[in-house]
Amino acid sequence: MQDAGAVHLSSKSCKIDSRSGAHSTVSSQPVSIALTAAVESPLTEAANAGNPSWSGNPSKIAELSSLTTQSGYHTPPAATETYSAGADAALDTPTEPEAAATHDSARAGPQPYTLLEKVALAGGTLDLVHIEKERLLRVWLPPGYSREEASRHPYPLLLLNDGQNLFDDALSFSGSSWRAADTAAELITSGQLPPFVVVGVDHAGPLRSLEYLPYTPGTGPGNFRLDAALWPGGAVAAYMDRILNEILPWLEDTYGVSTAAQHIAFGGSSFGGVCALWASMNHPDRIGAALVESPSLWIADEKFLREDLPQYRGPWPQRIFLAMGSKEYSGIRQDPGPQWDRLLVGYCEELAELLTAKGLGSDRLQWQVDEGATHTESAWAQRLPAALTHLLSPWWHAVLCRHAGSLYFTSPRKLEAGQPAVLFVDTSRSHVFAQRAQHLQVKLGFNNWTLGCQQLQLRPAPQLGRAQRAQHQAQHAALAQQGQHASHNNQQGQQGGGGSSGSGSSSWQAVSFVVPHDAYEMHFALTDGQEWDNNAGSDFYIRVKLAYSTAAGQQPSLDAVLATAQAAAEGPVVEAASRNASKLYFTAPEVPAAGAPARLYFNRARSWALAHNPNVKVHLGFNHWEEGARDMQLAPTELWRGEGIDWWRTPAFQVPDQAFDLSFAFTDGHGAWDNNDGHNYSLPVWQPQQQQRKQEARLRSIASVEVVDHAGGKLHIVELARREGGDKSSREAKWKEERVLRVWTPPGYSQDSPPPGGWPVLWMNDGKNMYEDWLAHQGHAWNVGHCAAGLIARGEVPPFVIVAVDSAGPMRSLNYLPYKPGTGVGGFRGDAERWPGGGCEGYMRRLVQELMPLVSDTFATATDPARVAFGGGSFAGITALYAAMHYPHVFGSVLAESPSLWIAEGQFLRDLWDYRGPLPERLFMGCGTKEYSATRDHVRDDVDALLLHYYQEAARALEGAGLRGPKRLRFLVEEEAGHHELAWSWRLTGALSFLLAPWWDA
């Protein structure tokens, strides 16, 4: 945006519905602005203190109103002869009734700092935030942005004036924007700059010059800017006060941006460039870099250039970028005016000489006269990559300090599927290649090396080298002042990110790549073609950001849900069949939705009763058989068949609108049944309309809560209300479904003030066995509350919430096991012969789709898998491993204590060996060497050995599926330990420290 007294807000403006606060985008004629209302804005009132001629002066307000006509604001853009095609706009001056209506509408509109809309842009997200009237903050968040991460490592901030012209060509009067998001994304994803946030502050329309200038602009030498004769100025101090003391703190609180001067760059163009210079002089302690494009140094008869700038004796920002085009005047006017082009170029040269004389060398000041460039957004956009590279490269310093001692890191900070990224490697940290880092390559692949494998050449990373050199020079200068040269020389190889010598040479190298769309993890290793650094055989591992679970509350619209469900029911299911190869059944869509079509797929080879039967039917019904019961014939599919895989399917069927669960059993119609030993199979049905209802209308709700002190925090015993439904539903739910949650909140917990993203949360099974000995099955609890309190107090893990779900009592094995347990190989568990199983998937879906949203709403817990853990022991240890295979998008860490791998004569262990798919970030599995004998009155060394063998096989299977290395899988065998809560409590401190410590970085 250029130096116009009144400015076209946008050809595609933001419209606020004063009745509802809703936001919509409409194409319209130029927006009318009530000048009286604008003059009465809080900012202008603050400015009036320093500009008495404007304060409460009706004649001045009338003069400003008449200015809109004199300056050509009523003229079509093509006929407007102003300083730039991108400068002025056609603004209609409203009549008094229109002004009053506008003022009333603004009063009734959204509150300041209301998020109006989120828009995907350049691989990141653009947030449109209302601040006043039709004025917005435009906040662009980079690819991989994480608010949780920002709370620990604040993002640097690029803050720019004229927000309307930064991101969208359609919103720029000149028809071309700065393309700030595209440029920032390219610099970040190519590894030239670290991730940062870009914020544009909309200008004030007719009062733009008032806010951006320290004086009224005047007409310039030779009156070459007669159009600006009556434009206001002088309120830049009030504007910058609002930026630094209101907007910047709000950005820090909301988005986690840094407020340290070294991490803030401020800039603008034309009048906005003058504003950037003024801010650099008056707030050098708040701004670390300044972007000054085409500054209007002609203002106030050159007073700012010839008096203020030379007389200033204070410090300047660490870096400044200054530029001017050679056709600033003539390039946008019919009048050639070459003398005015030369004048403006001369201003730029004079300012550059002045800054150089004040000590800004070429490392701090970069300036240029851009031949042929004009005074437009397209010219500033063309220079923006070079400008940002110069200004923001010192931001690598913080990144290098954060990764000092690390072998590698990525940019963006979190890899995202389908997005470009850069891997940086500090070769001096490689135990194999530290002394010979030439011609290194990185071999990388995704999803346990099954996707996108490639071998790429590592290249030097000069951007990190420059940052290292600057960092070392600063350290050397500081230490030299203290007379510590010798100490500095001794320490130099250990500082600033590692590996650089005193000459400042960099050991960092980099490689660019694109993450495949289907990726969920990346492995890599380094090689010179002969030797390998592959993390001692475990490969290096980086998690790819996964989509949030359905518990995250980010649900699509009802129409989108139904359309997606119909597409899944009618479309190919090859990937779903592959993921569910170890199961007896799955549905398409994999989560049935009420009111949408679905199909049921049956793996005949996994059925003990129907494996070889050519006639297979399913008897199914909804809401515990109370609705829509029917028989359906299954038919073979064209899906791949193999050992243990033989998929059959039903025709598509409609899920009733009010359905909340699906029950079914398989039969041949002649007396042979696979009905889960009389318990039937069941799955929850997702009711998408629930997302629009209030909390009290959920399928599961809270009946009562009892709160007691426990382990320095509070233990909330949450009794769930009975599920809505008929008598039969209630009877079945009584025995199968969850009734009590035991939620421990840590010292200092507040539901109203959770950390960004919510409180990290550990979900545990067998709730009665978790906290109190008197409730525990064998008289000793896990003591998970006390364990957590100790870890938190010692700073080993961040404060977190524990949610323990009580088991279903006699139906515990039904909910926790994917199969009927059986008696184990050799019949050593004859007591379990008649115990039920097969309801594990139904239990997990209830937990994820019903209990997690309920707890998240009630206790403000996190839903990002990076901050959600899940665990249990014995049968619940099997549930934990099942969750690791089938719900890694929900639980990022899993604790499996003494899992009962003997069930179904080892079938689950075989499933583990067959599994190929995503796994959690970390998994802890513990066991004892006396799992059988230590809990019984007789010794069976053979059974103890068998169970230990199962655990060892499971660990090998998990390693083979991708959980390699000590940072991902911890397998602990405790000598003489048995199968009971006391043993699990002994191992709990180490388990939780391993699993949850990464939450500090999540």
Secondary structure, 3 states (H helix, E strand, C coil): CCCCCCCCCCCEEEEECCCCCCEEEEECCCCCCCHHHHHCCHHHHHHHCCCCCCCCCHHHHHHHHHHHHHCCCCCCHHHCCCCCCCCCCCCCCCCHHHHHHHHHHHHHCCCCCEEEEEEEECCEEEEEEEEECCEEEEEEECCCCCHHHHCCCCECEEEECCHHHCCCHHHCCCCCCCCHHHHHHHHHHCCCCCCCEEEEECCCHHHHHHHHCCCCCCCCHHHCCHHHCCCCCCCHHHHHHHHHHHHHHHHHHHHCECCCHHHEEEEEECHHHHHHHHHHHHCCCCCCEEEEECCCCCHHHHHHHHHHHHHCCCCCCCEEEEEEECCCCHHHCCCCCHHHHHHHHHHHHHHHHHHHHCCCCCCCEEEEEECCCCCCHHHHHHHHHHHHHHHHHHHHHHHHHHCCCCCEEEECCCEECCCEEEEEEEHHHCCCCCCCCCCCEEEEEECCCCEEEEEEECEECHHHHHHHHHHHHHHHHHHHHCCCHHHHHHHHHHCCCCCCCCCCCCCEEEEEEECCCCCCEEEEEEECCCCEECCCCCCEEEEEECCCCHHHCCCCCHHHHHHHHHHHHHCCCHHHHHHCCCCCEEEECCCCECCCEEEEEEEHHHCCCCCCCCCCEEEEEECCCCEEEEEEECEECCCCCECCECEEECCCEECCCCCCEEEEEEECCCCCEECCCCCCEEEECECHHHHHCCHHHCCCCEEEEEEEEECCEEEEEEEECCCCCCHHHHHHHHHHCCCEEEEEECCCCCCCCCCCCCECEEEECCHHHCCCHHHCCCCCCCCHHHHHHHHHHCCCCCCCEEEEECCCHHHHHHHHCCCCCCCCHHHCCHHHCCCCCCCHHHHHHHHHHHHHHHHHHHHCECCCHHHEEEEEECHHHHHHHHHHHHCCCCCCEEEEECCCCCHHHHHHHHHHHHCCCCCCCEEEEEEECCCCHHHCCCCCHHHHHHHHHHHHHHHHHHHHCCCCCCCCEEEEEECCCCCCHHHHHHHHHHHHHHHHHHHHHC
